[in-house]
Amino acid sequence: MKIEIKQFILEVLGTIVGSFVMAISISFFLLPNELSSGGFSGIATIFYYKLKIPMGLTIASLNIPLFLMAGYKLGKKFFLKSLIGTMSLSGFIDLLDKYKVITNDKMLAAIYGGILTGVGTAVILKSHSSTGGSDLVTYIIKKYNTKIELGHVITIIDAAIVILNVVFLKKIEIGLYSAITIYLMGLMIDVVFEGIFFSKLLFIVSDKNEIIAKEIQTKINRGVTGIEGKGMFENKKKLILMCAVGRRDIANIKKLIMSLDRDAFVVVTNSREVLGYGFKK
């Protein structure tokens, strides 16, 4: 019980920290430059410039019906954390909006706004929480239809909101810069969740599998796994070697393979995350 309470408190703190980072992004970079990262903040940007309504107040107001719908659908803990996240984000935005903006350069605003929004969003997601808006919409939709891809729903909603920003604020460059923001936001979410230490995954097909595997293990100090396969051209069974290596190892390992078998067939792919001995634990 104590562990659950401690975990809940940590997740609430993570939600508040993530909301503060997002508020910095919006108040100091995106909002002053009329940019949008999608979601309810994009709608609130329109109200801010057209009706002079504080962004935080608009975000909170738009989320009220969602919370009424989500309260019994998503569980008490998620509901409470999301409510805290939404209120924190709204309050922080209206508080920081009173301070001087950092830059009026739209490109810089799009870049740093996207980075900070992505970091803040990732921290909130890691806390199993949300700040309402399109995230909460997708959670509700997922509860009603488990077959729907959340990523697709979020993309559609964010794209539609950015288009609304362009239409109401009558500046096509808003959409162009906002697209950069949304791309960087997604990129930073991946970085926070998966890290920046990408690895490489090799698939090797050779008639000299045993010696190649042995040399990789002894000289590169990386494990190798044999996977049974079948060459469809010759209709023969093949042993495929699979090996996860660091990016710094890739040049040496390719050179090693070619020195042993110049006819070897090698496929090198990016691996977003590798868990286990010699890698991330």
Secondary structure as UniProt FT lines:
FT   HELIX           2..25
FT   HELIX           26..30
FT   HELIX           31..33
FT   HELIX           39..51
FT   HELIX           55..70
FT   TURN            71..73
FT   HELIX           76..96
FT   TURN            97..98
FT   HELIX           106..126
FT   TURN            127..128
FT   HELIX           133..144
FT   TURN            146..147
FT   HELIX           150..169
FT   HELIX           172..194
FT   STRAND          199..205
FT   TURN            207..208
FT   HELIX           209..215
FT   HELIX           216..220
FT   STRAND          225..231
FT   TURN            232..235
FT   STRAND          236..246
FT   HELIX           247..249
FT   HELIX           250..260
FT   TURN            262..263
FT   STRAND          265..271
FT   TURN            277..278
//
